[in-house]
């Protein structure tokens, strides 16, 4: 066997094993077909070799996994649904939670997730039956928001993305975790004049008396589960990221629930009131200077072109003439906070541009690292697993980590005081 063959054999196998992935998972990470574990196996045996481009992709895979779970004794278990890049997972893992299942369908988000946690999420949750989902204490889900968002089509349950709530409902019905945390856009509260949120809360509480129309698409397992009633104590709040020290005008709705059947003698409604009152009282200093990189240290590729700037200025003028407030926004280190980063940020950066008058240049986009900071992700978080276009989408769809962290602490306090969570010894 030639030295070249031995070299790529060792490279493929060492990269895969250091990442802790099976051959099938490694194939998926590299963008090969689902059945291409045979390809990986062939590479590792020296039967055939990767293409030059694929070999380069393998070489560039980082095996430095910053948030690989190394905790030997866990306090509770959780699942991470619609996981994105793991923003909801991070605080619960920090609190010694063990993630027993992750689901995310987007292949690029899966790459970022694997680069940071050393785990490749399973795919489409609609294709994972309840029998495949491990028992767990806490269910986490930042379920798709496009169906309810201001930027989306606002179709709600008539949009297949909106029906993902029913996948959560079927898992809650089957596995009955002690608690859950759901996150969505604030527009969910007002969608369909409040009826959508009303239906969600009623289902979670076991108080729903309405039939879900057959025209609303959902899996058979999800529809069947609607015949069973849940019994969760549920509360929600719209929280601002700025109140938790994040310099971003980001408002999201957070829904928290505890299973009444598993907390006998505990006044869960009071616990929820205390939890949300604590969150309501938060107020923190924010400043863009705490997250921005010096303009002189930023790659010139993030500076917008004269043509793009002219387009922004023209559209701003047109919007002003029509009497609306749409247009691009420029911020600097002296700004208290910036606008909400959206999944479309990669297109033109219009919602958050950074002033560069100090170095005589056009405004620039945020760098991926600055986006991570604005969402409250740790500095160790790997933002280089995918292209800038994809990482912008990912941070736009992600959560404000400090907000999740404070909610997580309060939720785990409730679980701990109930004495229902036992230590898990591996």
Secondary structure, DSSP 8 states (H G I E B T S, - for coil): --HHHHHHHHHHHHHHHHHT--HHHHHHHTT--TTTHHHHHHHHHTSS---HHHHHHHHH-----TT----SEESEEEEEES-TTSHHHHHHHHTTEEEEEEB---HHHHHHHHHHHS---B--GGGS-GGGS---SEEEE----TTTSSSS---GGGSTTTTHHHHHHHHHHHH--SEEEEEEEGGGTTGGGGHHHHHHHHHHHT---S---TTS---HHHHHHTTS---EEEEEEEEEGGGGT-SB--EEEEEEEEEGGGSTT--HHHHHHHHHHHHHT------GGGT---GGGS-GGGB--HHHHHHHHHHHHHHHHTT---S--EE-TT-S-B----TTHHHH-TT-EE--GGGT---EE--HHHHHHHTT--TT----SS-HHHHHHHHHHS--HHHHHHHHHHHHHHHHHTT----EE-
